[in-house]
Amino acid sequence: MIRLLIKLFIKNSQNTDDKNVRIQYCVLASATGIFFNIVLFISKYFAGVISNSIAITADAFNNLSDAFSSAVSLIGFKLSGKKPDEGHPFGHGRIEYVTGFTVSLFVLVMGFEIAKSSVQKIISPEAGKTGAISIAILILSIAVKSYMAVYGKSIGKKIDSAALLATATDSLSDCLATGAVLASMLIYGFTGLNIDGYCGLLVSLFILKAGLSAAKETLSPLLGQPPKQELVEEINGIVLEHTEIIGIHDLIVHDYGPGRLMISLHAEVHGDNNIIDIHNIVDSIERELDEKLGCASVIHIDPVETDNLEEMRRKEEIYSRIRKLDERFTVHDFRTVKCNDITKVIFDVVIPYEYKLSDADVKKLIESAVLKTDKSLVPVINIDKAAI
């Protein structure tokens, strides 16, 4: 079914690098999700009423929350596709994250309310009813949700959408939740043991877990999370393919929504290179990053002395002493500046975020290590944290 809809409604469906094609995939997946979840809600709510089952009713509202999630996501996908304007020069891509977080809050509230109703049913259980219609609806629901998980994962991977992949995972969770409800109904039918309230509580836990997971996945990019390692490796590969670049550091990736990334990095080059030639090379690298990754980029040039043997020796000795303090420390932007009788060694040291000592204490340790190489040196150290 989904393949037929893709052929009917998405032109150039193979060109997933096109932002418009990506949005069309998201809209189609969301619209299909709304349709399936509304049908499942109506069917399960009917089954819950005729069987007097809080578990089935809870599962029905779980599907209603999924339909609402898909509707809000659909609005988010449409709005995120708006072009940049004067008030939003980086586009509207983060709306997709905002709407996703809004949905997660709704799901959490619904999960909490269903949990309350289930606890009341555990305290004051009521006789339920089993029937072929209710069982058939639950089995059909598992089949539909399994299908939704399959096509959601397929499309999510194809267009690299965290939202659709999260929806696919949620569909699998729904299969487990509905399976638990079906099991409770069969147990009641064969043994008379009423665990309806407990299964309703189990469903609510599935809903709460899905809500928390969705909140984390949509809030993290809004707060600013590190880029995927695959993207970092691609950037490194493109930049370092140019032999004039001997190293990169301080790579930062700003996420303004799916398909809207901005990169900034420092590129190390030989200090004796012609500045105009290097500028032209950096320009070509920025264009290449845009063409291959769709990322706007800003590259800062850091000249490195490679022919000064005295500085290279001093640099290596200082690096060695700093690594002995902690192997996780890395050094960049090393340079020597001589002024009258004073020799300054200036460099940045990147330390882990979770490091126990304060930046000031780390700086003192490194200054002490530098002075052990030569007491006449004046160390000028900047403590940095890795952005990736």
Secondary structure as GFF3:
##gff-version 3
##sequence-region A 1 388
A	DSSP	alpha_helix	2	9	.	.	.	ID=ss1
A	DSSP	alpha_helix	19	51	.	.	.	ID=ss2
A	DSSP	alpha_helix	54	80	.	.	.	ID=ss3
A	DSSP	alpha_helix	95	123	.	.	.	ID=ss4
A	DSSP	alpha_helix	132	159	.	.	.	ID=ss5
A	DSSP	alpha_helix	162	191	.	.	.	ID=ss6
A	DSSP	alpha_helix	196	223	.	.	.	ID=ss7
A	DSSP	alpha_helix	229	240	.	.	.	ID=ss8
A	DSSP	beta_strand	245	255	.	.	.	ID=ss9
A	DSSP	beta_strand	261	270	.	.	.	ID=ss10
A	DSSP	alpha_helix	275	293	.	.	.	ID=ss11
A	DSSP	beta_strand	295	304	.	.	.	ID=ss12
A	DSSP	alpha_helix	309	325	.	.	.	ID=ss13
A	DSSP	beta_strand	330	339	.	.	.	ID=ss14
A	DSSP	beta_strand	342	351	.	.	.	ID=ss15
A	DSSP	alpha_helix	359	373	.	.	.	ID=ss16
A	DSSP	beta_strand	377	385	.	.	.	ID=ss17
###
